[in-house]
Amino acid sequence: MLDQFEQWLHAERQRMEGTDLAAALRQADGERVQFLLLVRDDFWLGISCLFQALEIPLVEGQNLRLADLFDPRHARRVLQLFGQAYGCLPERTSQSRPPIDSQGRYSAALGCELLPCPSGAPEAHQRRHPRLD
């Protein structure tokens, strides 16, 4: 998992070819080694530069797909399942509802932030990631 990947795209846009990440991504053969990048559309230029440096053409429907934002209900469900899978939220209780505010923003950090959360410690996670105001 790459945290802050979009910031890396922005910072390394001019020199992607010589980076360790580009070298690692070149190892993907599409069979034994694969990678999946999920990037917001406002970082399209950075993704284009990266794939150009990797000499991989972006072909819609083959290795490129546009994904719309989750609606709040689906986002809540995804966060709930991640939290339960990593032991950060109990199974099916009133506390298992991920912190999503009325505007659909969420304060739970997926991926790297869920991994270190000790089992049964949603309160500690909430202290580290207070609700967005």
C-alpha positions in Angstrom: 0.0 0.0 0.0 1.3 3.4 -0.9 0.3 6.2 1.4 0.5 9.8 0.1 0.9 8.5 -3.5 -0.8 11.4 -5.1 1.6 13.8 -3.3 4.5 11.7 -4.7 3.0 12.0 -8.2 3.0 15.8 -7.8 6.5 16.0 -6.3 8.2 13.6 -8.7 6.4 14.5 -11.9 9.6 15.8 -13.6 11.9 12.9 -12.6 9.8 9.7 -12.3 11.9 7.5 -14.5 14.8 7.3 -12.1 12.7 6.7 -8.9 12.7 3.5 -6.8 8.9 3.3 -7.2 9.1 3.4 -11.0 11.7 0.7 -10.9 9.5 -1.4 -8.6 6.4 -0.9 -10.8 8.4 -2.0 -13.9 8.6 -5.5 -12.3 4.9 -6.0 -12.8 4.4 -8.5 -15.6 0.6 -8.6 -15.4 0.6 -12.3 -14.2 2.8 -13.0 -11.3 3.3 -9.4 -10.2 0.5 -6.8 -10.6 -0.3 -3.4 -9.2 -3.5 -1.4 -8.7 -3.4 2.3 -8.4 -6.4 4.3 -7.3 -5.9 8.0 -7.9 -8.3 11.0 -7.9 -9.0 12.5 -11.2 -7.3 15.8 -10.3 -4.0 13.9 -10.4 -4.5 12.7 -14.0 -1.4 14.6 -15.2 0.8 12.8 -12.7 -0.6 9.4 -13.6 -0.1 10.1 -17.3 3.5 11.1 -16.6 4.1 8.0 -14.5 2.7 5.6 -17.1 4.6 7.4 -19.9 7.9 7.0 -17.9 7.0 3.3 -17.5 6.3 3.1 -21.2 2.8 1.6 -20.5 0.0 3.1 -22.7 -3.2 3.9 -20.8 -6.0 2.1 -22.5 -9.6 2.7 -21.2 -11.3 -0.6 -20.5 -8.0 -2.5 -20.5 -5.8 -0.9 -17.8 -7.7 2.2 -17.0 -11.1 2.7 -15.5 -13.0 5.7 -14.2 -14.6 5.1 -10.8 -17.2 7.5 -9.3 -17.1 8.5 -5.7 -18.9 6.3 -3.2 -22.2 7.6 -1.9 -22.2 8.1 1.9 -24.1 4.9 2.5 -21.7 2.8 0.6 -18.7 4.6 2.0 -20.0 3.9 5.5 -20.4 0.2 4.7 -16.9 -0.1 3.2 -15.3 1.6 6.2 -17.3 -0.6 8.5 -16.1 -3.7 6.8 -12.5 -2.5 6.8 -12.7 -1.7 10.5 -14.2 -5.0 11.3 -11.7 -6.9 9.2 -8.8 -5.3 11.0 -10.3 -5.6 14.4 -10.8 -1.9 14.8 -14.6 -2.1 15.0 -16.8 -4.7 16.7 -19.1 -6.9 14.6 -22.5 -5.4 14.1 -23.0 -3.2 17.1 -24.0 0.5 17.4 -20.3 1.3 17.8 -19.5 -0.3 14.5 -20.7 2.7 12.5 -17.7 4.5 11.0 -17.4 8.2 11.7 -19.0 9.9 8.7 -20.3 13.4 9.1 -23.5 14.8 7.6 -21.6 16.0 4.5 -20.4 12.6 3.6 -16.8 13.2 4.7 -15.1 10.5 6.8 -12.3 10.8 9.3 -11.3 7.1 9.3 -8.1 6.6 7.3 -8.2 3.5 5.2 -5.3 1.2 4.7 -2.2 2.1 6.7 -4.2 3.9 9.5 -6.4 0.9 10.0 -3.6 -1.7 10.2 -2.0 -0.5 13.4 -5.3 -0.1 15.2 -5.3 -2.7 18.1 -8.3 -5.0 18.3 -11.2 -3.6 20.2 -9.9 -0.1 20.3 -12.2 2.1 18.3 -12.0 4.8 21.0 -8.2 5.1 20.5 -8.7 5.3 16.7 -11.3 8.1 17.2 -8.9 10.1 19.4 -6.2 9.8 16.7 -8.7 10.7 14.0 -11.3 13.1 15.3 -14.4 13.9 13.3 -14.1 16.5 10.5 -15.9 19.7 11.2 
